[in-house]
């Protein structure tokens, strides 16, 4: 059984029979973990091992672990700073900011891989226009070039730590004030205005080797009447065509309010997959997950399967308990601890 096009969550700190039944469904290809799934480092390692052992072709395991407000695992893990802190350092010491971004990505990836996580939905490539509360200090900077430079260094650190990167929220969520968890944001700008600002970090990160992208549940009516995650214009023509992106495309959570314009859950998933997504996420709504698994009909392409398989974390990671025996990790840890962490956690990313 190969990987399917659906990513789901699980109920708690260990798998229930209901979780296992859902995860064995052939449409499922991945699991996203949340704060409720974490109790301790050892418990998390047992949970990920159990998920990976369920199927001959192991499911992908992911998490929103960006730092700052969006860090699901805290006790026993290094506190990762919000990316805005790296942007502040960039303003005074660009070279130091790049180095610290690399070290941050290295620590983030090593710790997650050490607990069996394949990848994190990071980095945020949105431009900080100072008007999006849901993005806010999750963004590196207001300067697209600074974002690209810092995200590149983070990517290199994560790659060294054995993990791929997912740039979000394409083509940019930072301009709109509305939160797509709770509303359907609309960005009225022309394509050219987005192209020469918000698309710069995505274009450069694709050239740097960005492995995956997550589109925004935002409508850009000057380009398409559909939110980007349901738009063949944005995903096939712009992302794959103009920007030359060949990696994996993950939908944002289809249970968010910003996704409801596409209809019921089966219609949302079908629209996202037909628009060009390789995998769709349904989080925190088990009843919607069951409805989707019983109603979705989708034949995975060979290319989509290959892209998903490529998202697996590097094999033979160092277990979390042994990381503190590594001098390189300890040096990085010490440097990351000087950056500082702030603000409470968001419910979703």
C-alpha positions as CSV (number, residue, x, y, z in Angstrom):
1,X,0.0,0.0,0.0
2,X,1.6,3.3,-1.1
3,X,1.0,6.8,0.3
4,X,-2.4,8.3,-0.2
5,X,-3.3,12.0,-0.7
6,X,-4.8,12.7,2.7
7,X,-3.1,13.8,5.9
8,X,-5.0,13.4,9.2
9,X,-4.4,14.0,12.9
10,X,-4.7,11.5,15.8
11,X,-6.6,11.9,19.1
12,X,-4.0,11.7,21.9
13,X,-0.7,10.5,23.1
14,X,-1.1,7.0,21.8
15,X,-3.0,5.4,18.9
16,X,-6.6,4.4,19.5
17,X,-8.3,1.7,17.5
18,X,-10.3,4.5,15.7
19,X,-7.0,6.2,14.8
20,X,-5.5,3.0,13.5
21,X,-8.6,2.3,11.3
22,X,-8.4,5.7,9.8
23,X,-4.6,5.6,9.2
24,X,-4.9,2.2,7.5
25,X,-7.3,3.6,4.9
26,X,-5.6,3.6,1.4
27,X,-6.4,7.3,0.9
28,X,-4.2,8.3,3.9
29,X,-0.6,9.1,3.4
30,X,0.4,11.2,6.5
31,X,-0.3,12.3,10.0
32,X,0.1,15.8,11.5
33,X,0.7,16.0,15.3
34,X,-0.4,18.7,17.7
35,X,0.2,19.8,21.3
36,X,-2.3,17.2,22.6
37,X,-0.2,14.4,21.1
38,X,2.8,15.3,23.2
39,X,3.6,14.3,26.8
40,X,7.3,13.7,26.8
41,X,10.2,12.9,24.4
42,X,10.0,9.2,25.1
43,X,6.2,9.1,24.6
44,X,6.5,11.0,21.3
45,X,9.1,8.6,20.0
46,X,6.8,5.7,20.9
47,X,3.9,7.3,19.2
48,X,5.8,8.1,15.9
49,X,7.3,4.5,15.9
50,X,3.7,3.1,16.2
51,X,2.5,5.3,13.4
52,X,5.5,4.4,11.1
53,X,5.0,0.7,11.9
54,X,1.3,0.6,10.8
55,X,2.0,0.2,7.1
56,X,4.7,-1.4,4.9
57,X,5.2,2.0,3.3
58,X,5.4,4.2,6.4
59,X,3.1,7.2,6.7
60,X,4.7,10.6,6.7
61,X,4.6,12.3,10.1
62,X,4.6,16.1,10.3
63,X,4.1,19.0,12.8
64,X,3.7,22.7,12.8
65,X,6.9,23.5,14.6
66,X,8.0,27.0,13.4
67,X,9.0,28.5,16.8
68,X,7.5,31.3,18.9
69,X,3.7,31.0,19.0
70,X,3.7,27.9,16.8
71,X,5.8,25.3,18.5
72,X,3.8,22.2,19.4
73,X,6.4,20.4,21.6
74,X,7.9,22.4,24.3
75,X,8.8,20.6,27.5
76,X,12.0,18.7,26.7
77,X,12.5,20.6,23.4
78,X,14.6,23.7,22.7
79,X,12.4,26.8,22.7
80,X,12.7,28.0,19.1
81,X,12.4,31.8,18.7
82,X,9.7,33.5,16.5
83,X,11.3,34.2,13.2
84,X,10.8,37.9,13.7
85,X,13.7,37.8,16.2
86,X,16.0,36.7,13.4
87,X,14.8,39.6,11.3
88,X,15.6,42.0,14.1
89,X,19.1,40.7,14.3
90,X,19.3,41.0,10.5
91,X,18.7,44.7,10.7
92,X,21.9,45.2,12.7
93,X,24.0,42.1,11.9
94,X,22.9,40.3,8.7
95,X,25.8,37.8,8.7
96,X,25.1,36.9,12.4
97,X,21.4,36.6,11.6
98,X,22.1,34.2,8.7
99,X,24.3,32.1,11.0
100,X,21.7,32.0,13.8
101,X,19.0,31.0,11.3
102,X,21.2,28.1,10.2
103,X,21.7,27.0,13.8
104,X,18.0,27.4,14.5
105,X,17.1,25.1,11.6
106,X,19.7,22.6,12.6
107,X,18.5,22.3,16.2
108,X,14.8,22.3,15.1
109,X,15.4,19.5,12.6
110,X,17.7,17.3,14.7
111,X,15.3,17.3,17.7
112,X,12.2,16.5,15.6
113,X,14.0,13.8,13.6
114,X,15.3,12.4,16.9
115,X,11.7,11.8,17.9
116,X,10.6,10.3,14.5
117,X,9.1,13.3,12.9
118,X,9.7,13.4,9.1
119,X,9.2,17.2,8.5
120,X,7.9,20.4,9.9
121,X,5.6,22.9,8.1
122,X,8.2,25.6,8.1
123,X,9.5,28.2,7.1
124,X,6.9,31.0,6.9
125,X,7.8,33.0,3.8
126,X,5.0,35.6,4.2
127,X,6.0,39.3,4.1
128,X,5.2,41.2,7.3
129,X,3.1,44.2,6.3
130,X,2.3,44.9,9.9
131,X,-1.4,44.1,9.5
132,X,-1.8,40.4,9.8
133,X,-2.3,39.2,13.4
134,X,-2.2,35.5,12.5
135,X,1.2,36.0,10.7
136,X,2.7,38.7,12.8
137,X,6.0,37.7,14.4
138,X,5.9,34.4,12.5
139,X,7.3,36.3,9.5
140,X,11.0,36.9,9.3
141,X,10.8,40.5,8.0
142,X,9.0,43.1,6.0
143,X,11.8,43.0,3.3
144,X,11.3,40.1,0.9
145,X,15.0,39.8,0.2
146,X,15.8,39.5,4.0
147,X,13.1,36.8,4.2
148,X,14.7,34.9,1.4
149,X,18.2,35.2,2.9
150,X,17.1,34.1,6.4
151,X,14.9,31.3,5.1
152,X,17.7,30.0,2.9
153,X,20.0,29.8,6.0
154,X,17.2,28.0,8.0
155,X,16.7,25.6,5.0
156,X,20.4,24.8,5.0
157,X,20.4,24.1,8.8
158,X,17.3,21.9,8.5
159,X,18.8,20.0,5.7
160,X,21.9,19.4,7.7
161,X,19.7,18.2,10.5
162,X,18.0,15.6,8.2
163,X,14.7,17.4,7.4
164,X,13.0,18.9,4.4
165,X,11.3,22.4,4.3
166,X,7.8,23.5,3.5
167,X,7.4,27.2,2.5
168,X,4.1,28.8,3.4
169,X,1.6,30.5,2.7
170,X,1.9,30.8,-1.1
171,X,1.7,33.3,-2.7
172,X,1.6,35.4,0.6
173,X,-0.7,35.7,3.6
174,X,0.9,38.8,5.2
175,X,-1.0,41.6,3.4
176,X,-4.5,40.7,4.6
177,X,-5.7,41.3,8.1
178,X,-8.3,38.5,8.2
179,X,-7.3,35.2,9.8
180,X,-8.1,32.3,7.4
181,X,-8.7,30.0,10.3
182,X,-11.8,32.2,11.1
183,X,-12.7,34.0,7.8
184,X,-12.1,34.0,4.1
185,X,-9.4,36.7,3.5
186,X,-9.4,38.6,0.2
187,X,-6.3,40.3,-1.1
188,X,-7.3,42.8,-3.8
189,X,-3.8,43.5,-5.1
190,X,-2.8,43.0,-8.8
191,X,-0.6,40.1,-9.7
192,X,2.3,42.4,-10.5
193,X,2.2,43.9,-7.0
194,X,2.3,40.4,-5.5
195,X,5.0,39.3,-8.0
196,X,7.5,42.0,-7.0
197,X,7.0,41.6,-3.3
198,X,5.5,38.4,-1.8
199,X,6.6,36.0,-4.6
200,X,10.3,37.0,-4.2
201,X,11.0,34.7,-1.2
202,X,9.2,31.8,-2.8
203,X,11.0,32.3,-6.1
204,X,14.4,32.4,-4.4
205,X,13.7,29.6,-2.0
206,X,12.6,27.4,-5.0
207,X,16.0,28.1,-6.6
208,X,17.7,27.3,-3.2
209,X,16.0,23.8,-3.1
210,X,12.7,24.3,-1.2
211,X,11.1,20.9,-1.0
212,X,7.5,21.7,-0.5
213,X,5.0,24.5,-0.5
214,X,1.7,25.2,1.3
215,X,-0.7,27.6,-0.4
216,X,-2.8,30.2,1.5
217,X,-6.6,30.0,2.0
218,X,-6.7,33.6,0.6
219,X,-8.6,34.8,-2.5
220,X,-6.7,37.1,-4.9
221,X,-9.6,38.2,-7.1
222,X,-7.4,40.1,-9.6
223,X,-5.8,36.7,-10.4
224,X,-8.5,34.1,-9.7
225,X,-11.9,33.9,-7.9
226,X,-10.8,30.8,-5.9
227,X,-8.5,30.8,-2.9
228,X,-4.9,30.0,-3.9
229,X,-5.0,26.4,-2.5
230,X,-7.9,25.6,-4.9
231,X,-6.6,27.6,-7.8
232,X,-5.0,25.9,-10.9
233,X,-3.9,29.4,-11.9
234,X,-1.8,29.8,-8.8
235,X,-0.6,26.3,-8.4
236,X,-0.2,25.0,-11.9
237,X,0.4,28.2,-14.0
238,X,2.3,30.4,-11.5
239,X,3.9,28.0,-8.9
240,X,4.8,25.1,-11.2
241,X,4.9,27.0,-14.6
242,X,6.4,30.5,-13.9
243,X,8.4,29.6,-10.8
244,X,9.4,26.2,-12.0
245,X,8.6,24.4,-8.7
246,X,8.8,20.6,-8.9
247,X,8.3,19.7,-5.2
248,X,5.4,18.7,-3.1
249,X,2.3,20.9,-2.6
250,X,0.3,20.5,0.6
251,X,-3.0,22.1,1.1
252,X,-3.6,24.1,4.3
253,X,-6.1,22.6,6.7
254,X,-9.3,22.0,4.8
255,X,-11.3,22.3,8.0
256,X,-10.4,26.0,8.3
257,X,-13.0,28.7,7.6
258,X,-11.0,30.0,4.6
259,X,-11.5,26.6,2.9
260,X,-15.3,26.5,3.2
261,X,-15.9,28.5,0.0
262,X,-15.0,25.3,-1.9
263,X,-18.0,23.4,-0.5
264,X,-18.2,20.3,1.7
265,X,-15.1,18.4,2.8
266,X,-15.1,16.0,-0.2
267,X,-15.6,19.0,-2.6
268,X,-12.8,20.9,-0.9
269,X,-10.3,18.0,-1.1
270,X,-11.3,17.3,-4.8
271,X,-10.9,21.0,-5.7
272,X,-7.4,21.2,-4.0
273,X,-6.2,18.0,-5.6
274,X,-7.4,19.0,-9.0
275,X,-5.9,22.4,-8.6
276,X,-2.5,20.8,-8.1
277,X,-2.0,19.8,-4.5
278,X,-0.3,16.5,-3.9
279,X,-1.7,16.0,-0.3
280,X,-4.6,17.6,1.6
281,X,-4.9,18.2,5.3
282,X,-7.9,17.7,7.5
283,X,-7.3,18.6,11.2
284,X,-9.2,18.4,14.4
285,X,-12.5,17.3,12.8
286,X,-12.6,13.5,12.9
287,X,-16.2,13.5,11.6
288,X,-15.0,15.4,8.5
289,X,-12.0,13.0,8.1
290,X,-14.4,10.0,8.1
291,X,-16.7,11.8,5.6
292,X,-13.7,12.5,3.3
293,X,-12.3,8.9,3.5
294,X,-15.7,7.5,2.6
295,X,-16.5,10.0,-0.2
296,X,-13.2,10.9,-1.9
297,X,-12.3,9.2,-5.2
298,X,-8.8,10.1,-6.3
299,X,-6.1,8.2,-8.2
300,X,-2.6,9.3,-7.1
301,X,-0.2,10.0,-10.0
302,X,3.2,8.4,-10.0
303,X,4.7,11.9,-9.7
304,X,2.7,12.8,-6.6
305,X,3.7,9.6,-4.9
306,X,7.3,10.3,-5.7
307,X,7.1,13.8,-4.3
308,X,5.5,12.6,-1.1
309,X,8.1,9.8,-0.6
310,X,10.8,12.5,-1.0
311,X,9.4,14.2,2.1
312,X,10.6,11.4,4.4
313,X,13.2,12.5,7.0
314,X,16.8,11.4,6.6
315,X,17.2,7.8,7.7
316,X,19.0,6.7,10.9
317,X,18.5,10.0,12.9
318,X,20.3,10.4,16.2
319,X,17.8,9.7,19.1
320,X,16.9,12.8,21.1
321,X,18.5,11.3,24.2
322,X,21.9,11.2,22.4
323,X,21.9,14.6,20.9
324,X,23.4,16.2,24.0
325,X,26.5,14.1,23.5
326,X,27.2,15.8,20.2
327,X,29.5,18.9,20.4
328,X,28.0,20.4,17.2
329,X,24.5,20.2,18.5
330,X,25.5,21.7,21.9
331,X,27.2,24.6,20.2
332,X,24.1,25.3,18.1
333,X,21.8,24.9,21.1
334,X,23.8,27.5,23.0
335,X,23.6,30.0,20.2
336,X,19.9,29.5,19.6
337,X,19.3,30.0,23.3
338,X,20.6,33.6,23.0
339,X,17.9,34.6,20.6
340,X,14.9,34.5,23.0
341,X,11.4,33.2,22.6
342,X,8.1,35.0,23.2
343,X,4.3,34.9,22.9
344,X,1.6,32.1,23.4
345,X,0.9,29.3,21.0
346,X,-1.6,29.5,18.2
347,X,-4.3,26.8,17.9
348,X,-3.3,26.0,14.3
349,X,-0.8,27.1,11.7
